[in-house]
Amino acid sequence: MKKELTTAQMLGICLGDFARAILSGLIVTYTLKFFNVTPTSGLPLLIPAGMMGTLRGFGVFFDAITDPWVAGLSDNCKAKGGRRLPFMKWSAVPYALVCLLIFFPPSGEVSTVNIIWVAAMLLLYYLFSTFYNVPFNAFQQEIVTDTKKRVFFFTLNSLMFVLGSAVIYVLPVMVSAFKGSGMEPITAWRIALAVFAVIGAVCCVIPAFIVKEEDYIESYTTKKVPMLESFKAAFSYKHFVIMTIGYLIMQAGFAFFNGALLFYIDTLLGLNESFATIVLAISIVVGIMTYPLVNKLVRKVGKKPLLLGACISYVVIYLGIYFYEPISNFFGTQPIGPGFIASLAGEGAQFGSVVAAFLIGIGVAFPIACTNILPPSAFADMAQYDRIKTGVDHTGMFVASRQFCNKVAQAGVTVIVSYTMYLGATDDYPTKFGVQMTALIAAILLAISVFVYAQYQDKEVVKFIDEWNAKQKNGN
């Protein structure tokens, strides 16, 4: 039997998820905000309006097609330090560096050289992201073999990712503080972005040095498996296909939230963009409080009912955003009184708009907890099931196959979000109608994911793994 991780080691490894949340947050949330300027941002337009969505879409597609390639390299790697950790060690710093460089195009106005720069840095970002995250995700799926401890491990994984996702929303507050001290808006943004890129780099490096891979992970085969054969094997399992499709659609719907939250806050509700920090803080606090409940419920009812409940909750939330005006008016149109909340919400902010923003934060807490913990745990179960059945480790390809489909969907979503926000625009700024439509499209996608997840059955896979683990412990 291999060694088992301590809780402290699990937390150290999950710092990679904290880093992933920060670096992906800089791309998913702030490239749109930085390059799709609004009248109040004070930022110069550096590339044509709406083009960032297209560039990111191509970048995500490039990311998707490189996932299986890197997965094959990792699964078949025979390096002394293991199959996963060497990739993480060498890609961590470039991953964070090129993420930052995206925001430093050479010209101060719209130009061809800026477009080329941003496109090139995005492609490099997605390349180094793949070299880090595919081996890292495979490493996480392999290093915990007990199904109950796995749910706990991915709870920590989710906690670190959610904390990283929340921390990244402090960035607008930093930008406001820097601008308040007299900095130019673009300088304020770049300094704040640099701070988070450095944090991301440090947290990427640490997990690669926490443990020695060979002490914790079973070696199943040294056979070199061709990429297409491994890719095909990953999709030979019915439940993997169901989970992948459901996860793909669910993540596509949630991508609208990640990409458009700041616009929901300022364009629809009329609040300062920094108020998104309060919304995320609420969702984090409430979400963390539900983690023990998620762990308890999954032991009693399994993963499927919780996934269905989470997606239904998302549908309700997005429909609430789409119908934001009557909902916020219901709570009151009077300006909020002076105080701390008013200072964050902005001058003249309506009471109903603040309440609606709070409801978004509270509403997304439990579904985010479910969808961050349960799908990774389910995919890890299926990868382990495959290793036991075949004696060949396709874990990297399981990760890549899932991410390939997910990222192809997100590539389309990224383009759709960026251009949908400009529906009916007569200038270079997003419209309320366009931002509303992103919420409606997301609600439709998540309604479809409910139907797909309804076909998923996880109990037979978990039962098989538990029985095999029991035999291993008994020496059979």
Secondary structure, DSSP 8 states (H G I E B T S, - for coil): ------HHHHHHHTHHHHHHHHHHHHHHTHHHHHHS--TTT-----S-TTHHHHHHHHHHHHHHHHHHHHHHHHHT---TT-SSHHHHHHHHHHHHHHHHHTT--SSSSS-HHHHHHHHHHHHHHHHHHHHHHHHHHHHHHHH---HHHHHHHHHHHHHHHHHHHHHGGGHHHHHHHHHHTT--HHHHHHHHHHHHHHHHHHHHHGGGGSS-HHHHS---------HHHHHHHHTT-HHHHHHHHHHHHHHHHHHHHHHHHHHIIIIIT---GGGHHHHHHHHHHHHHHHHHHHHHHHHHH-HHHHHHHHHHHHHHHHHHHHTHHHHHHHH--SB--SSHHHHHH-TT-BHHHHHHHHHHHHHHHHHHHHHHHHHHHHHHHHHHHHHHHHS---HHHHHHHHHHHHHHHHHHHHHHHHHHTTTT-SSSS--HHHHHHHHHHHHHHHHHHHHHHTT---HHHHHHHHHHHHHHHTT-
